[in-house]
């Protein structure tokens, strides 16, 4: 069953149905994020022959032979040996058929030659693309695929549609477990994230704990194997895994990472952080009121599942094997799991604001994110994670992962604490509570309960 990606599918269908101009599409995203599923769904509506080819680790010539073989099989013909892709395209041009050629895992082909050599070859192919042929290049190695979008690359400007496929956000992820309570939906997303592959393999009839103990903690657990053998494969030779261990369940400044990882400045840490940023494994964030202040920039892990792994599992394989999954959960996860989920709720709320802004519910919004404050009177500083900016005014939201309604008294206490901090311009105070509220309304507060998060 195809879930989500409505906008991406609509864009692809529109591009594949248009024959007034040349079509060359680029689709990229990390492994098992659903690229192939999306392309297969789009191909169902294509009025013609669909030829799907997967590049492999081989020579350039070997990959060419396999492409020719895929084309021959797709056309229902004996294996045709072409002299080049140009010759193959010339042949396809003679056919009275509309043809969609999908070349998947393009980086395997690209890396068979020197830098940009294959891209230059593919540029010439696209420039001579027959009117009856549409081409899609797809790939999982994000850094390699992003090179195709750089101005100095031969393929720059050659694509009529570019799609960067990312993990599902909290709302689309919930479509994989619609029967769960709102509190459990947030918990499952906080731990397992938004990868379609991971979501498809969750057992929705079991509790969060049971899924963790069965899929994540065992050495042979399906999702743990996915992390260690797929998610980390592209980057494990290019970075020190302790960087992700340091980040774990939080945000860290460059200096905090440096002090834990290196003894002397060699530039290696900067290079590794850049690689991880390019691969979208980590992200750099800054408060919306200090966007250009490098001292207030933080690094954090992007993927919830990866964050859980490096917070609780990385480096603990021996302990898990010795004491067992159940005992390990009791000793290391149980007491702090709600705290871990609570911190992820803040990210869910920012995704909610993003969706709401796109739908026009906040027409005067300028930015949203975290807010950093310094209070010279009390000599304290800190960060609010969920803030909306309207001009020079700020709306502050407190997020509570409660299994009960939040009381009016609790809201008032939170507002008093906010009011004690100097130098903050507050236009509105809001609360997001998964358990709802024990009062119907209060003019001084904006209230968002769990139901509203999931029925935007």
Secondary structure as UniProt FT lines:
FT   HELIX           6..16
FT   STRAND          24..28
FT   TURN            31..32
FT   HELIX           35..44
FT   STRAND          49..54
FT   HELIX           60..74
FT   TURN            75..76
FT   HELIX           85..93
FT   STRAND          99..104
FT   HELIX           106..110
FT   TURN            111..112
FT   TURN            115..116
FT   HELIX           117..127
FT   TURN            131..132
FT   STRAND          133..139
FT   HELIX           142..147
FT   TURN            148..149
FT   TURN            151..152
FT   TURN            154..157
FT   STRAND          161..164
FT   HELIX           170..173
FT   HELIX           174..176
FT   TURN            178..179
FT   HELIX           182..192
FT   TURN            193..194
FT   HELIX           196..200
FT   TURN            204..205
FT   HELIX           208..211
FT   HELIX           212..216
FT   TURN            219..220
FT   HELIX           222..226
FT   HELIX           227..231
FT   TURN            232..238
FT   HELIX           242..247
FT   TURN            248..249
FT   HELIX           254..261
FT   HELIX           268..278
FT   TURN            279..280
FT   STRAND          282..286
FT   TURN            288..289
FT   TURN            291..292
FT   HELIX           294..296
FT   STRAND          297..301
FT   HELIX           304..308
FT   HELIX           309..313
FT   TURN            314..315
FT   HELIX           317..323
FT   HELIX           325..332
FT   HELIX           334..336
FT   HELIX           337..358
FT   TURN            359..360
FT   TURN            363..364
FT   STRAND          367..375
FT   TURN            376..379
FT   STRAND          380..390
FT   TURN            391..392
FT   STRAND          393..400
FT   HELIX           408..419
FT   TURN            422..423
FT   STRAND          426..433
FT   TURN            434..435
FT   TURN            443..444
FT   STRAND          445..449
FT   HELIX           450..454
//
